[in-house]
C-alpha cells in the first residue's frame, strides 16, 4: 500500500453499500407495504465526501476497510472510476458495511445499518504518511480511536481536520480536541454540552474544545456556525427534493472544497449548502454531485428557504 504522492484531502472513515427503496409513505408499524424497485449504490459518510471532492478537481485519498464480497467490488470500482487513491484493508470473509434506506415521497430517508465488527478500523491499521501527505483530513468518528490518532497526526503536521459527527461515540471528546472544523448534526451540540439552546451549545463546544469553527447542519434551515466571535447562518436552497441521502456528506465535501480554495466563511457555507441541495435532486448518496459551475449558478440564481433562524448576541 504505497502512497503515490501528496493529495489535497485524505478521508478516514465509513463506506457503505446503500440499498435504496423508494416508498410513497413511510410504513406504519405492523403494516405491509409494496415497493416497485430498489437500487444498490455506493455510499458512506467519508467515502462519499472524498468522491465529491475528487469530482471537483481535488486530489484525494480514502482510508478504510472492506470485506472481500460483491459490495467491496462495487466500492473499488467507484473509487477507481472517480480517480480516488485508496488505502483499503481487505478482511477475508468480512461483510462490507451495508445500509437499507427507505426514502418517502418527500425525499426524507430512514437508514438501517449493518456493520461487521471485523471491519472496524483500528489505530494500528493506519500509517502516518497516509495522513501527513495531505492538505486536509476528514473524519466521521465512527471508529473513534483510529480517527483520533489520524487527527493527532494531522494536528502535529499543521494539517486542518474536518469532522462530520452525529453520535456521541465512546471517546469522542478526545477526538474533538483535535478537530479544527467541527460540523455536526443538529442535536449533537446540545447532547454533548447538556444544553437545550443550540446557539449556547455551539459557543460552549467551540470554547471547550478549541476548534476554529463549530457548526450544526439544520436540514431546510441550512447551517449555523460559530467561529469564536460571531455566528454565520446560511439557509438551505429550495430545490425539488428526491432523496436526502448523502446531503450531509456532500455538504461536508462542499465545505472542504471551499475551505481549500481559501474562500470567506460565508461563501464556504453557501457553496456547501448549494452542493448538498443539488445532490438531493436525485437518488443516492452521490446521486447528483454537480460541477462547481452548476453549484455556483444555484448560489447566484437559486431560491432559498425562508431564513427563520434568529441569531442572538453572544453572552
VOROZA-349235 format. One line per field, with one value per atom (N, C-alpha, C): residue in three letters; atom name; x negated, y negated, z. Coordinates in steps of 0.2 Angstrom, whole numbers, m for minus. Each point is the difference from the previous one (the first is absolute). Layout:
% residues N
aa: ala|...
at: CA|...
x: X|...
y: Y|...
z: Z|...
//
This chain:
% residues 315
aa: unk|unk|unk|unk|unk|unk|unk|unk|unk|unk|unk|unk|unk|unk|unk|unk|unk|unk|unk|unk|unk|unk|unk|unk|unk|unk|unk|unk|unk|unk|unk|unk|unk|unk|unk|unk|unk|unk|unk|unk|unk|unk|unk|unk|unk|unk|unk|unk|unk|unk|unk|unk|unk|unk|unk|unk|unk|unk|unk|unk|unk|unk|unk|unk|unk|unk|unk|unk|unk|unk|unk|unk|unk|unk|unk|unk|unk|unk|unk|unk|unk|unk|unk|unk|unk|unk|unk|unk|unk|unk|unk|unk|unk|unk|unk|unk|unk|unk|unk|unk|unk|unk|unk|unk|unk|unk|unk|unk|unk|unk|unk|unk|unk|unk|unk|unk|unk|unk|unk|unk|unk|unk|unk|unk|unk|unk|unk|unk|unk|unk|unk|unk|unk|unk|unk|unk|unk|unk|unk|unk|unk|unk|unk|unk|unk|unk|unk|unk|unk|unk|unk|unk|unk|unk|unk|unk|unk|unk|unk|unk|unk|unk|unk|unk|unk|unk|unk|unk|unk|unk|unk|unk|unk|unk|unk|unk|unk|unk|unk|unk|unk|unk|unk|unk|unk|unk|unk|unk|unk|unk|unk|unk|unk|unk|unk|unk|unk|unk|unk|unk|unk|unk|unk|unk|unk|unk|unk|unk|unk|unk|unk|unk|unk|unk|unk|unk|unk|unk|unk|unk|unk|unk|unk|unk|unk|unk|unk|unk|unk|unk|unk|unk|unk|unk|unk|unk|unk|unk|unk|unk|unk|unk|unk|unk|unk|unk|unk|unk|unk|unk|unk|unk|unk|unk|unk|unk|unk|unk|unk|unk|unk|unk|unk|unk|unk|unk|unk|unk|unk|unk|unk|unk|unk|unk|unk|unk|unk|unk|unk|unk|unk|unk|unk|unk|unk|unk|unk|unk|unk|unk|unk|unk|unk|unk|unk|unk|unk|unk|unk|unk|unk|unk|unk|unk|unk|unk|unk|unk|unk|unk|unk|unk|unk|unk|unk|unk|unk|unk|unk|unk|unk|unk|unk|unk|unk|unk|unk|unk|unk|unk|unk|unk|unk|unk|unk|unk|unk|unk|unk|unk|unk|unk|unk|unk|unk|unk|unk|unk|unk|unk|unk|unk|unk|unk|unk|unk|unk|unk|unk|unk|unk|unk|unk|unk|unk|unk|unk|unk|unk|unk|unk|unk|unk|unk|unk|unk|unk|unk|unk|unk|unk|unk|unk|unk|unk|unk|unk|unk|unk|unk|unk|unk|unk|unk|unk|unk|unk|unk|unk|unk|unk|unk|unk|unk|unk|unk|unk|unk|unk|unk|unk|unk|unk|unk|unk|unk|unk|unk|unk|unk|unk|unk|unk|unk|unk|unk|unk|unk|unk|unk|unk|unk|unk|unk|unk|unk|unk|unk|unk|unk|unk|unk|unk|unk|unk|unk|unk|unk|unk|unk|unk|unk|unk|unk|unk|unk|unk|unk|unk|unk|unk|unk|unk|unk|unk|unk|unk|unk|unk|unk|unk|unk|unk|unk|unk|unk|unk|unk|unk|unk|unk|unk|unk|unk|unk|unk|unk|unk|unk|unk|unk|unk|unk|unk|unk|unk|unk|unk|unk|unk|unk|unk|unk|unk|unk|unk|unk|unk|unk|unk|unk|unk|unk|unk|unk|unk|unk|unk|unk|unk|unk|unk|unk|unk|unk|unk|unk|unk|unk|unk|unk|unk|unk|unk|unk|unk|unk|unk|unk|unk|unk|unk|unk|unk|unk|unk|unk|unk|unk|unk|unk|unk|unk|unk|unk|unk|unk|unk|unk|unk|unk|unk|unk|unk|unk|unk|unk|unk|unk|unk|unk|unk|unk|unk|unk|unk|unk|unk|unk|unk|unk|unk|unk|unk|unk|unk|unk|unk|unk|unk|unk|unk|unk|unk|unk|unk|unk|unk|unk|unk|unk|unk|unk|unk|unk|unk|unk|unk|unk|unk|unk|unk|unk|unk|unk|unk|unk|unk|unk|unk|unk|unk|unk|unk|unk|unk|unk|unk|unk|unk|unk|unk|unk|unk|unk|unk|unk|unk|unk|unk|unk|unk|unk|unk|unk|unk|unk|unk|unk|unk|unk|unk|unk|unk|unk|unk|unk|unk|unk|unk|unk|unk|unk|unk|unk|unk|unk|unk|unk|unk|unk|unk|unk|unk|unk|unk|unk|unk|unk|unk|unk|unk|unk|unk|unk|unk|unk|unk|unk|unk|unk|unk|unk|unk|unk|unk|unk|unk|unk|unk|unk|unk|unk|unk|unk|unk|unk|unk|unk|unk|unk|unk|unk|unk|unk|unk|unk|unk|unk|unk|unk|unk|unk|unk|unk|unk|unk|unk|unk|unk|unk|unk|unk|unk|unk|unk|unk|unk|unk|unk|unk|unk|unk|unk|unk|unk|unk|unk|unk|unk|unk|unk|unk|unk|unk|unk|unk|unk|unk|unk|unk|unk|unk|unk|unk|unk|unk|unk|unk|unk|unk|unk|unk|unk|unk|unk|unk|unk|unk|unk|unk|unk|unk|unk|unk|unk|unk|unk|unk|unk|unk|unk|unk|unk|unk|unk|unk|unk|unk|unk|unk|unk|unk|unk|unk|unk|unk|unk|unk|unk|unk|unk|unk|unk|unk|unk|unk|unk|unk|unk|unk|unk|unk|unk|unk|unk|unk|unk|unk|unk|unk|unk|unk|unk|unk|unk|unk|unk|unk|unk|unk|unk|unk|unk|unk|unk|unk|unk|unk|unk|unk|unk|unk|unk|unk|unk|unk|unk|unk|unk|unk|unk|unk|unk|unk|unk|unk|unk|unk|unk|unk|unk|unk|unk|unk|unk|unk|unk|unk|unk|unk|unk|unk|unk|unk|unk|unk|unk|unk|unk|unk|unk|unk|unk|unk|unk|unk|unk|unk|unk|unk|unk|unk|unk|unk|unk|unk|unk|unk|unk|unk|unk|unk|unk|unk|unk|unk|unk|unk|unk|unk|unk|unk|unk|unk|unk|unk|unk|unk|unk|unk|unk|unk|unk|unk|unk|unk|unk|unk|unk|unk|unk|unk|unk|unk
at: N|CA|C|N|CA|C|N|CA|C|N|CA|C|N|CA|C|N|CA|C|N|CA|C|N|CA|C|N|CA|C|N|CA|C|N|CA|C|N|CA|C|N|CA|C|N|CA|C|N|CA|C|N|CA|C|N|CA|C|N|CA|C|N|CA|C|N|CA|C|N|CA|C|N|CA|C|N|CA|C|N|CA|C|N|CA|C|N|CA|C|N|CA|C|N|CA|C|N|CA|C|N|CA|C|N|CA|C|N|CA|C|N|CA|C|N|CA|C|N|CA|C|N|CA|C|N|CA|C|N|CA|C|N|CA|C|N|CA|C|N|CA|C|N|CA|C|N|CA|C|N|CA|C|N|CA|C|N|CA|C|N|CA|C|N|CA|C|N|CA|C|N|CA|C|N|CA|C|N|CA|C|N|CA|C|N|CA|C|N|CA|C|N|CA|C|N|CA|C|N|CA|C|N|CA|C|N|CA|C|N|CA|C|N|CA|C|N|CA|C|N|CA|C|N|CA|C|N|CA|C|N|CA|C|N|CA|C|N|CA|C|N|CA|C|N|CA|C|N|CA|C|N|CA|C|N|CA|C|N|CA|C|N|CA|C|N|CA|C|N|CA|C|N|CA|C|N|CA|C|N|CA|C|N|CA|C|N|CA|C|N|CA|C|N|CA|C|N|CA|C|N|CA|C|N|CA|C|N|CA|C|N|CA|C|N|CA|C|N|CA|C|N|CA|C|N|CA|C|N|CA|C|N|CA|C|N|CA|C|N|CA|C|N|CA|C|N|CA|C|N|CA|C|N|CA|C|N|CA|C|N|CA|C|N|CA|C|N|CA|C|N|CA|C|N|CA|C|N|CA|C|N|CA|C|N|CA|C|N|CA|C|N|CA|C|N|CA|C|N|CA|C|N|CA|C|N|CA|C|N|CA|C|N|CA|C|N|CA|C|N|CA|C|N|CA|C|N|CA|C|N|CA|C|N|CA|C|N|CA|C|N|CA|C|N|CA|C|N|CA|C|N|CA|C|N|CA|C|N|CA|C|N|CA|C|N|CA|C|N|CA|C|N|CA|C|N|CA|C|N|CA|C|N|CA|C|N|CA|C|N|CA|C|N|CA|C|N|CA|C|N|CA|C|N|CA|C|N|CA|C|N|CA|C|N|CA|C|N|CA|C|N|CA|C|N|CA|C|N|CA|C|N|CA|C|N|CA|C|N|CA|C|N|CA|C|N|CA|C|N|CA|C|N|CA|C|N|CA|C|N|CA|C|N|CA|C|N|CA|C|N|CA|C|N|CA|C|N|CA|C|N|CA|C|N|CA|C|N|CA|C|N|CA|C|N|CA|C|N|CA|C|N|CA|C|N|CA|C|N|CA|C|N|CA|C|N|CA|C|N|CA|C|N|CA|C|N|CA|C|N|CA|C|N|CA|C|N|CA|C|N|CA|C|N|CA|C|N|CA|C|N|CA|C|N|CA|C|N|CA|C|N|CA|C|N|CA|C|N|CA|C|N|CA|C|N|CA|C|N|CA|C|N|CA|C|N|CA|C|N|CA|C|N|CA|C|N|CA|C|N|CA|C|N|CA|C|N|CA|C|N|CA|C|N|CA|C|N|CA|C|N|CA|C|N|CA|C|N|CA|C|N|CA|C|N|CA|C|N|CA|C|N|CA|C|N|CA|C|N|CA|C|N|CA|C|N|CA|C|N|CA|C|N|CA|C|N|CA|C|N|CA|C|N|CA|C|N|CA|C|N|CA|C|N|CA|C|N|CA|C|N|CA|C|N|CA|C|N|CA|C|N|CA|C|N|CA|C|N|CA|C|N|CA|C|N|CA|C|N|CA|C|N|CA|C|N|CA|C|N|CA|C|N|CA|C|N|CA|C|N|CA|C|N|CA|C|N|CA|C|N|CA|C|N|CA|C|N|CA|C|N|CA|C|N|CA|C|N|CA|C|N|CA|C|N|CA|C|N|CA|C|N|CA|C|N|CA|C|N|CA|C|N|CA|C|N|CA|C|N|CA|C|N|CA|C|N|CA|C|N|CA|C|N|CA|C|N|CA|C|N|CA|C|N|CA|C|N|CA|C|N|CA|C|N|CA|C|N|CA|C|N|CA|C|N|CA|C|N|CA|C|N|CA|C|N|CA|C|N|CA|C|N|CA|C|N|CA|C|N|CA|C|N|CA|C|N|CA|C|N|CA|C|N|CA|C|N|CA|C|N|CA|C|N|CA|C|N|CA|C|N|CA|C|N|CA|C|N|CA|C|N|CA|C|N|CA|C|N|CA|C|N|CA|C|N|CA|C|N|CA|C|N|CA|C|N|CA|C|N|CA|C|N|CA|C|N|CA|C|N|CA|C|N|CA|C|N|CA|C|N|CA|C|N|CA|C|N|CA|C|N|CA|C|N|CA|C|N|CA|C|N|CA|C|N|CA|C|N|CA|C|N|CA|C|N|CA|C|N|CA|C
x: m4|4|m4|m3|m5|4|m2|3|m3|4|m3|m3|4|m3|5|m2|5|7|4|7|3|6|3|4|3|5|m1|m1|0|6|4|6|m1|1|0|7|3|7|4|7|5|1|1|2|7|4|6|3|3|4|7|3|7|5|5|5|6|2|5|7|5|6|5|2|5|7|3|7|4|7|4|1|0|1|m4|m3|m3|5|m2|4|3|6|3|m3|0|m2|5|m3|4|4|m2|3|m4|3|m3|0|m6|0|m4|3|m3|m5|m5|m5|m1|m2|0|m7|m5|m7|m5|m6|m6|m6|m5|m6|m6|m5|m6|m5|m3|m4|m6|m5|m6|2|m2|1|m5|3|m5|m2|0|m2|m6|m6|m6|m1|2|m2|4|6|4|m3|m2|m4|m6|m4|m6|1|5|2|2|4|3|m6|m5|m5|m5|m1|m3|3|7|4|m1|m2|m1|m7|m4|m7|m5|2|m5|m3|m6|m3|1|2|3|m3|1|m2|5|2|5|m3|1|m3|6|0|5|0|5|0|6|m1|5|0|5|0|m3|1|m2|6|6|6|2|6|2|0|2|1|m7|m5|m7|m2|2|m2|4|6|4|m4|m2|m4|m6|m4|m7|1|5|2|1|4|2|m6|m4|m6|m4|m1|m5|3|7|3|m1|1|m1|m7|m5|m7|m3|4|m2|m6|m5|m5|3|m1|3|m6|1|m4|5|2|6|m3|2|m2|6|m2|5|0|6|1|3|m4|3|6|5|6|5|m3|4|5|6|5|0|m1|0|6|m1|6|5|6|6|6|3|6|6|6|6|3|2|3|7|4|7|1|2|1|7|3|8|1|6|2|m2|m2|m3|m8|m3|m7|m4|4|m3|m2|m6|m2|m1|1|m1|m5|m5|m6|0|m1|m1|m7|m4|m8|m1|m5|m3|m7|m4|m7|m4|m4|m4|m6|0|m5|m7|m1|m7|m2|4|m2|m1|0|m2|m7|m1|m7|m3|m6|m4|m6|m2|m6|m6|m1|m5|0|6|1|m2|m2|m1|m8|m2|m7|0|m5|0|m1|m3|m1|6|5|7|3|m1|3|m4|m7|m4|m2|2|m1|6|4|6|1|4|1|5|5|5|2|3|2|8|4|7|1|4|1|8|3|7|0|m5|0|3|2|3|m5|m5|m6|m4|2|m2|m8|m2|m7|m5|2|m4|1|6|1|m4|0|m4|m8|m2|m7|m2|4|m1|1|4|1|m6|m3|m6|m6|0|m6|1|6|1|m1|2|m1|m7|m4|m7|m4|3|m3|3|4|3|6|3|5|7|4|7|4|4|4|7|4|8|3|5|4|7|3|7|3|3|2|7|3|7|2|m5|1|m5|2|m5|m3|m5|m4|m4|m1|m5|m7|m2|m7|0|6|1|m3|0|m2|m8|m4|m7|m1|5|m1|2|5|2|m6|m4|m5|m5|0|m5|4|6|4|m1|m1|0|7|3|7|5|3|5|7|2|7|4|5|3|8|4|7|3|7|3|0|1|1|m6|m6|m6|m3|0|m3|4|7|4|m1|m1|m1|m7|m5|m7|0|3|m1|5|5|6|3|1|3|6|5|6|0|m4|0|m6|2|m6|m5|2|m5|m5|3|m4|m5|3|m4|m6|2|m6|m5|1|m5|m4|4|m4|m4|2|m4|m6|1|m6|m5|2|m4|m4|4|m3|m5|1|m4|m5|1|m5|0|6|0|0|m2|0|7|4|7|5|5|5|7|2|6|5|7|5|4|1|4|7|5|7|5|m2|5|2|7|2|m2|m2|m2|m7|m4|m6|m6|m4|m5|m2|m1|m2|m7|m4|m7|m3|m4|m3|m7|m4|m7|m4|4|m4|2|2|2|7|2|7|3|7|3|1|0|1|6|5|5|1|1|2|6|6|6|m1|3|0|3|m2|3|6|5|7|0|m1|0|5|1|5|m4|2|m4|3|m5|2|m3|m6|m2|m6|1|m5|m6|0|m6|m6|m5|m7|0|6|0|m6|m1|m5|m7|m1|m6|m2|4|m1|m1|4|m1|m8|m2|m7|m5|1|m4|0|6|0|m4|1|m4|m7|m3|m7|m3|4|m2|m1|5|0|m6|m1|m5|m7|m1|m6|m1|5|m1|m1|0|m1|6|6|5|3|3|3|5|1|4|7|3|7|0|m4|0|m2|m4|m1|7|4|6|5|1|4|m1|m7|m2|2|m1|2|7|4|7|3|m3|2|m2|m6|m2|5|1|5|7|2|7|0|m4|0|m1|m4|0|6|5|6|5|m1|4|0|m4|0|m1|1|m1|m7|m1|m7|m4|m5|m4|m5|m1|m4|4|7|4|0|m2|m1|m5|m6|m6|m1|1|0|m7|m1|m6|0|m6|m1|4|0|3|8|3|7|2|m5|1|0|m5|0|6|2|6|6|1|6|m2|m6|m1|2|m1|2|7|3|7|6|m2|4|4|6|4|m2|1|m2|6|0|5|0|6|0|m5|m3|m5|4|1|4|m4|m7|m4|m2|2|m2|m6|m5|m7|0|m2|0|m7|m1|m7|m3|m6|m4|1|m1|0|m6
y: 6|m6|m6|m2|m6|m6|m6|m6|m3|m2|m2|m7|m4|m7|m4|m7|m4|0|m1|m1|m6|m3|m5|2|6|2|7|2|7|1|5|2|7|0|6|1|5|1|5|m1|5|0|6|2|4|0|5|1|6|1|m1|m5|m2|4|3|2|m4|m4|m5|3|m1|2|m6|m3|m5|2|m4|2|m7|1|m6|m3|4|m2|5|m3|5|5|6|5|m1|1|0|7|0|5|6|6|6|0|m4|0|4|1|3|m4|m2|m5|3|m1|2|m6|2|m5|3|m5|2|1|m2|1|m2|2|m2|m1|m4|m1|1|3|1|m4|m5|m5|m1|m2|m2|m6|0|m5|0|m3|0|m8|m2|m7|m2|2|m2|2|6|2|m5|m2|m4|m7|m2|m7|0|5|0|1|4|0|m7|m3|m7|m5|0|m4|1|7|2|m2|0|m2|m8|m4|m7|m2|5|m1|0|2|1|7|1|7|3|6|3|7|1|7|2|7|3|5|0|5|4|7|3|8|3|8|2|6|3|8|3|7|3|6|2|3|m4|2|m5|1|m4|m7|m2|m7|m3|3|m2|m2|5|m2|m6|m1|m6|m6|0|m6|m1|5|m1|m2|2|m2|m8|m2|m7|m4|2|m4|m1|6|0|m5|1|m4|m8|m1|m7|m3|5|m2|m1|3|m1|5|m2|5|3|7|3|4|0|4|4|5|4|7|2|6|5|6|5|5|2|5|6|5|6|3|1|3|m6|m6|m6|m2|m3|m2|m8|m3|m7|m3|m6|m4|m1|1|0|m5|m3|m4|1|1|0|m7|m3|m7|m1|m1|m1|m8|m1|m7|m2|m4|m2|m4|m2|m4|m7|m2|m7|0|6|0|1|0|2|7|2|6|3|6|4|5|1|4|6|6|6|2|1|1|7|3|7|m1|1|0|6|3|5|m2|2|m2|1|5|1|m5|m4|m6|m6|0|m6|m2|m7|m2|m2|4|m1|m5|m3|m5|4|6|4|1|m1|1|m6|m6|m6|m1|m4|m2|m7|m3|m7|m4|3|m3|m1|5|m1|m7|m2|m6|m6|0|m6|m2|4|m2|m3|m3|m3|m7|m4|m7|m1|5|0|7|1|7|m1|5|1|6|0|6|0|6|0|2|3|2|7|3|7|4|1|4|m5|m2|m6|0|6|0|m1|3|m1|m7|m3|m7|m5|2|m5|0|6|1|m4|1|m4|m7|m2|m8|m2|3|m2|0|4|0|m6|m1|m6|m7|0|m6|m1|5|m1|m2|2|m3|m6|m3|m7|1|6|1|m1|m4|m1|7|1|6|m3|4|m1|6|m1|6|m1|6|1|5|m3|4|0|5|0|5|3|4|m1|1|m1|7|1|7|0|5|1|m3|m5|m3|m6|m2|m5|m7|m1|m6|m1|6|m1|m1|2|m1|m7|m3|m7|m5|2|m5|m1|5|m1|m2|m3|m2|m7|m2|m8|m2|4|m2|5|m1|5|m2|4|m1|6|m1|6|0|5|0|m4|m2|m5|1|6|1|2|0|3|m5|m7|m5|0|1|m1|7|5|7|0|m3|1|m5|m6|m5|0|4|1|m7|m3|m7|0|m3|1|m6|m5|m5|1|0|2|m5|m7|m5|0|1|1|6|6|6|m1|m3|m1|m4|m6|m4|4|4|4|5|3|6|m3|m6|m3|m2|m3|m2|5|6|5|4|1|5|m4|m7|m4|1|2|0|m7|0|m6|m2|5|m1|6|m2|5|m2|5|m1|6|m1|5|m1|6|0|1|m4|0|1|5|2|m6|m2|m5|m7|0|m6|m2|5|m1|2|m5|1|m6|1|m5|1|m5|1|m6|2|m5|1|m6|0|m3|0|m3|m7|m4|m7|m2|4|m2|7|m1|6|m2|5|0|5|m2|4|0|6|1|4|m3|4|5|6|5|m3|3|m2|4|m3|3|3|7|4|5|4|6|6|1|6|7|4|7|5|m2|5|m4|m1|m3|4|6|4|m3|0|m3|m8|m3|m8|m2|3|m2|1|6|2|m5|m2|m5|m7|m2|m6|0|5|0|m1|4|m1|m7|m3|m7|m5|1|m4|1|6|2|m3|1|m3|m8|m3|m7|m3|4|m1|0|5|1|m6|m3|m5|m7|0|m6|m5|2|m4|m3|m5|m3|5|0|5|0|m6|0|4|m1|3|7|2|8|3|m3|2|0|m5|0|5|1|5|7|1|7|1|m5|1|1|m4|1|7|3|6|6|m1|5|0|m6|m1|4|m2|3|8|2|8|3|m4|3|0|m2|0|6|5|7|5|6|5|2|2|2|m5|3|m4|m4|2|m4|m1|m1|1|m6|m6|m6|m5|3|m4|m5|m6|m4|m3|m4|m3|m6|m3|m6|m6|0|m5|0|6|1|m2|2|m2|m8|m3|m7|m4|4|m3|0|5|1|m6|m1|m5|m7|m1|m6|m1|5|m1|4|5|4|m3|2|m2|4|m4|4|0|5|0|m6|m2|m6|1|m6|0|m1|5|0|0|0|1|m7|m1|m7|1|m3|0|m5|2|m5|m2|m5|m2|4|2|4|m3|4|m2|m5
z: 0|0|0|m6|0|m1|2|m1|m6|m5|m6|0|4|0|5|0|5|m3|4|m2|3|m2|3|6|0|5|1|7|2|4|m1|4|3|7|4|3|m2|3|m4|0|m2|m8|m2|m7|2|m5|0|m6|m1|m6|2|m4|2|m5|3|m4|1|m5|0|m2|5|m2|1|m6|0|2|4|2|0|m1|0|7|5|7|4|6|4|3|1|2|7|1|7|4|6|4|m1|m2|m1|m7|m4|m7|m5|m5|m6|m6|m3|m5|m6|m6|m6|m2|m4|m3|m7|m4|m7|m3|4|m2|6|m2|5|m4|3|m3|5|m3|5|m3|5|m2|5|m2|5|4|7|4|6|6|6|1|6|1|m3|2|m2|m7|m2|m7|m5|1|m4|0|5|1|m5|1|m4|m7|m2|m7|m3|4|m3|m1|5|0|m6|m2|m6|m6|0|m6|m1|5|m1|m1|m1|m2|5|6|5|0|2|0|7|0|6|1|7|2|5|0|4|4|7|4|4|m1|3|m1|2|0|m4|m3|m4|1|m1|m1|m6|m2|m6|m4|0|m3|m6|m2|m6|1|6|2|0|2|m1|m7|m4|m7|m3|2|m2|3|6|3|m4|m1|m4|m7|m3|m7|0|5|1|1|5|1|m6|m3|m6|m6|m1|m5|2|6|2|0|1|0|7|5|7|1|4|2|6|1|5|4|7|4|4|m3|3|2|7|2|m1|m3|m1|5|3|5|m3|m1|m3|4|m4|3|3|0|3|m4|3|m3|0|m6|m1|3|3|3|m5|2|m4|4|m4|2|m4|3|m3|1|m5|0|m3|5|m2|m2|m6|m2|m1|4|m1|m6|m1|m6|0|6|1|0|m1|m1|7|5|7|0|3|0|7|1|6|m1|4|m1|5|m3|5|m2|5|m1|2|m4|2|m1|6|0|3|m3|2|5|6|5|m3|m4|m2|m5|m2|m5|4|6|4|m1|m2|m1|7|1|6|m1|5|0|m4|2|m3|m7|m3|m7|m4|3|m3|m1|m5|m1|0|3|1|m7|m5|m6|m4|1|m3|2|6|3|m2|1|0|m7|m5|m7|m3|4|m2|2|m3|2|5|1|4|2|6|2|2|m2|1|4|5|4|2|2|2|7|3|7|2|m5|1|4|m4|4|3|6|4|1|2|2|m6|m6|m6|m2|0|m2|4|7|5|m2|m1|m2|m6|m5|m7|1|4|2|3|5|4|m5|m4|m5|m5|m2|m4|4|6|4|1|1|1|m6|m6|m6|m3|4|m2|m5|m1|m5|3|m3|3|0|5|1|0|m4|m1|3|4|2|m1|m2|m1|6|5|6|1|1|2|6|3|6|5|6|6|1|m5|1|6|3|6|m2|4|m2|m5|m2|m5|2|7|2|m1|1|m2|m7|m5|m7|m1|3|m1|2|4|2|m5|m5|m6|m6|0|m6|0|m6|m2|m2|m5|m2|2|5|3|m3|m5|m3|1|4|3|m1|2|m1|5|m2|4|7|3|7|4|m4|3|5|m1|5|6|m1|6|5|m4|4|3|m3|2|6|0|5|5|m1|5|1|m6|m1|m5|2|m5|m5|1|m5|m5|m7|m4|m1|0|0|6|5|7|m1|m2|0|m5|m6|m5|3|3|4|5|4|5|m3|m5|m3|m3|m4|m3|5|6|5|4|1|4|m4|m6|m4|m4|m1|m3|m8|m3|m7|m3|m6|m4|m2|m1|m2|3|3|2|m3|m4|m4|1|m2|0|m6|m4|m6|3|m4|3|m6|m4|m5|m4|m1|m4|3|6|3|m1|m4|m2|5|2|4|5|6|5|2|0|2|4|5|5|m1|m1|m1|6|6|6|1|m6|1|m2|m5|m3|m3|m1|m3|m8|m4|m7|m1|m4|m2|m7|m3|m7|m1|m2|m1|m6|0|m5|m7|m5|m7|m1|m3|m1|m7|0|m6|1|m6|1|2|6|4|m2|m3|m1|5|3|5|4|7|4|2|m2|1|m2|4|m2|0|2|1|4|6|5|m3|m3|m3|m6|m4|m5|2|6|3|3|3|2|m5|m6|m6|m2|m1|m2|4|7|5|m1|m1|0|m7|m5|m7|1|3|1|5|5|5|m3|m5|m3|m5|m3|m4|3|7|4|0|m2|0|7|0|7|2|7|3|m3|m1|m2|m7|m4|m7|1|5|1|2|4|2|m5|m4|m6|m5|m2|m5|3|6|3|0|1|0|m7|m5|m7|m2|1|m2|3|6|4|m3|m2|m2|m7|m5|m6|0|5|1|2|3|2|m5|m6|m6|m4|3|m3|5|m2|5|2|6|2|3|4|4|m4|m7|m4|m7|1|m6|m4|2|m4|2|0|2|m7|1|m6|m1|m5|m1|4|1|4|m4|m6|m4|1|0|2|7|4|8|0|m3|1|m4|m5|m3|4|4|5|5|3|5|m3|m6|m3|m2|m2|m2|4|4|3|6|1|6|6|6|6|4|5|5|4|3|4|6|1|5|7|3|7|6|m1|6|2|6|4|4|m3|4|5|6|6|1|4|2|5|m1|5|7|5|7|2
//
